[in-house]
Amino acid sequence: MGSLYDRLGGNEGIIKIANDVVDFHAKNARIAPRFAGHDLPALKKRRRTFSLRGLGA
């Protein structure tokens, strides 16, 4: 069994997951108001960086 980083698809897989998480949260009616007025591309970038560093990229 490989590392979690590898099992999630390496850089490309983790970037997709991080972007999807932000998209899903921004579309969720219960929490979407927290994202209103925020720079979603910048938030995605921060989420990707956090995830990649945390998973050993």
C-alpha positions, 0 to 999 in steps of 0.5 A, spaced: 500 500 500 502 506 498 502 513 501 496 517 502 499 522 497 500 516 492 493 513 493 489 520 492 493 521 486 499 525 487 499 532 486 494 532 480 489 528 484 490 532 491 489 539 487 482 536 484 480 534 491 482 541 494 478 544 488 472 540 488 471 541 496 471 549 495 466 548 489 462 543 493 462 548 499 460 554 495 454 551 492 452 548 499 446 552 500 447 551 508 454 554 508 454 558 501 453 565 505 460 564 508 463 564 501 459 570 498 464 575 496 470 571 497 475 570 492 474 563 490 480 562 486 485 564 491 481 560 496 482 554 492 489 556 491 490 556 499 486 550 500 491 546 495 497 549 498 495 546 505 493 539 502 499 538 498 503 540 504 500 536 509 500 530 505 507 531 503 508 534 497 
